[in-house]
Amino acid sequence: MAVNIDTVYQRVLGILNKEQRGYLTPQEFNLFANQAQLDIFEQYFYDINQFSRIEGNSTEYSDMLSILNEKIDAFSTSGTLTYSSNTFALPSDLYRLGTVIYTNVGEEIEVERILKNEFLYIKSSPIAKPRNDRPIYIADSAGIKVYGNAELTSGVKCNYIRKPAKAIWAYQTVFGSALYDATNSVDFELHPSDETELVIKILGLAGLLLKEADIYQAAGLEETKSTQQEKA
C-alpha cells in the first residue's frame, strides 16, 4: 500500500494555483511532504492509545483500532543486530523497538529489558542473574547490551517498527520546467486512506511558507474536521 507522490503534488499545486497563491518548488514540497508523512505516522500511535480505551465495534471495515493496527503493521519488520564497539547497534530506520530475541542453542528466547539502575542488583542476585536461557538487555543511545551467562556478542535480533522511507518527488528539468521523474521518485508509504490528510497538512505548511494565513487556517480546519469524523 502506498500513496502516489505525484498525485499529492499535483493536488497541492492545483489548489495553490487555483487560488493564485504562489508556486511550491519540488524541494519545498519534498521537505513538507516528509514532515507531513512523519506527523501522520506518529499520530497512528497516539490514536491507538486513545481508541484502545473505548469499546470497538464488530463491523469488519470500520473498527478504528483494527484499521490503525493494519496501518502500523505495514511498518513491522525484523533484523539481526550487529555487535560493534561493545554494543549491539540498532537498525538505522528504527522507530520503535519491539521484542529482542536471542538464539540459544537453536532455541529463540525473548530477552527481557531492564533499567540501568536494576542491572547491578540483578547481576549480583543468585536467583535473578541472567543466563543464556534467561537473558536480559539494557538500552542506551548507542544501542543495547545483552547479557546471559556473560555479555553476549552474537545471535541477537529484534522485531521493530521502522520509520517510513523518505518520500521523494524527483524530476528532470525540461525547457526550464520540472518534469516528474517516476523512475527516481519514492511514493509515500502511508495507507491510501491518508492521501487527503497528506494534502491538507502539506497545504498548511505551504501556507506558512507563502505567508498566506487563510490557507494555513483552512488546512487546519479541514484537518480538525477530518479528525473529528474519525473519532466521532
N, C-alpha and C positions, 0 to 999 in steps of 0.2 A: 504494500500500500504506500502511496506517495501522492504528493500534490505537485503538479507541473509548475515549475518556477516561471516559465514564460507566460502561462495563463494568469498567474498572480500579477506579474509585472505589467502585462497589458491592461489588466483591470485597473490597477493603481494608476497607470498613465492615463487611461481613458477617463477616469473620474477627475483627475487633476486637469487634464486638457479641456474637458467639457466645461469646467468652471473657470478655465483660463487662469489657473493658479500657479503656473510655472512648470518647469521640467525637472524630473528626478533622474539624475545620471545613473548609469549602471553601477558605478562604485557606491553611490549613496544608497541605491536600492539594495545592493548586496549587504551593506552594513546594517540597514534597517531590517532586512529580511531575516538575518540571523539573530538579531535581537528579539524580533517578534517570535521566531520559532522557539527560541530558548524560553521566553516568557510563557508561551502556551505549554511547552513541555513541562516546565516546573509546576505549572498550575494543575497538571494532572494529579500530582501527589497531594497537593492541598485539598483538591476536590475529593480524592479518595478518602482522606481523613474526615471530611465533612459528611459524605454520603454513607460512610460506614457507621455513622451514629444514628442514621434514620432507617426505618424499615423500607426494604426494597419492594419490588413487585414481581409477579410471576410472568409478566409479559416478556416474551423471548427477546424482542428487539428494542425495549425501552427501559430496561433496568440500568440506571446510570452507573452503578458500581461495576456491573459486568462490562459495560461499554468502556469505562476508564481502565479496567484491568486488561481488556483486549488491546487498548491503545499502548499501554505500558509494556505489555508482553512482547510487542514488536521490537523492543529495545533490550530484551533479556538475552544475555549471552553468557559464555564462559570462556576461560582461558587458563593455560598453565602459567604459573608465575616463575620468573627467573630470579635466582638468588645472586645478588651482586652487592658489594660494599656492605656486607654483614646484614643485609635485609632483603626481603622479597619485594621487588618493585611492583606496584600496582599498575594495571593497564592505563595507557595514556588517555583512553576515551572513557574512563570510569566516571560514572555519575553517582551511583550508589552501590556500595558493596553488599553482596548477599552472603551466601554460605561459602565459607572457606573449607576446603576438603583436603585431607592428607591421605595418600595411599600407603597403607601399612601392610606389607607382605601380601599384596594383591587385593586387600580389602580397603574400600573407601570409607573414611571416617570423617564425620563433621568435626571441625576444630572449633572449640569454644573460645569466644572472645572474652578477655578480662581487661580490667582497667590497670593502668601502670602501677597505681598505688596498691593494687592487690597482689602484684607479681611476687614480691619478696615473701609475703605471708604464704601464698600458695606453694611456692617453690620449696620452702622450708618445712611444709606440713607433710608428715609421713602418709597421711590419708589423701590429701588434696593435690599433692605434687603431680605434675604432668608425666604421662608415659606415652610411648608410641601408640598405644591403643586408646589413649585418652589425652590427646594433645590440646594445647591452648595457644592463643596468639594475642599479641598486643599490637596496636596500630599507632603510628605517628605520621607526620607529614612526609617522611621518606618512604614509607611503605609499611610492611608488617614483619614481625618476628614471630616464628613458630617454634614451640618447644614440645618435645616429647621426652624421651629418656635424657636427651641433651638438646641443644639448639639444632633444629632441622634445617637442612640446606637444599633439599630436593623433594620431589614428589608432592608438591603443593599446587593446587589450582583453586579457582574461585568462580562462583556464579555472580553476575553483577548486571546492573542496568547501565548501559552505555549512553553517552550523550549523542544527540542527533548529529549526523555528519554535516559539515559546513555547506550550506546551500550556496550555489554559485550561478548567477546569470552571466554566462560567458558570451562574448560577441566578437565579431570581426568588423573592422571599420571599412565601410564601402561608400565611396563618394562622400566622405565626411559624416556618415551616419552609422550608428551602432546597429549591426545586423545580428540577430540571435544565432548563436552557435550551439546547436543541440548536442553536438558530439562532446564538447568540453564542459557543458553545463551540468550542474548537480541539482536534482529536484529536492524539494522539502521532503523530509522523511515522516512528516506528521500524517495522521489519519485524514482521508479525503474530507471528512466532515468538518475539519478545521480550516478549510480553504477560506471561507468567508471571514473568519476571525483573523486570519493572516492578513487579508486585505485591509481590514479595519485597523489593525494595530500598525501596519506599515503606513497607512494614511495618517494616523495620529502622529507618528514620528516625522513624517514628511511635513505636516502642518507646523510642527515646531521649527523645522529647518527653514521653511519658506516664510515663517513668521505670519502664518495665516491662522489666527486663533479660532476662527469658525470651523476650519477643517479639523483641527485638533479636538474642539468641543463636540462636533458632530460625530467624529470617530469614537470619542469617549461615550457618548450617549448610546451609539449603536452597540458598543461592547457591553455596556451596562444592561441594555435591553436583552442582548443575547444571553448574558449570564443569568439574568432573572428568569428567562424562559427555561433554561436548563435546570434551574434549581427550584422551579415552582412545584 
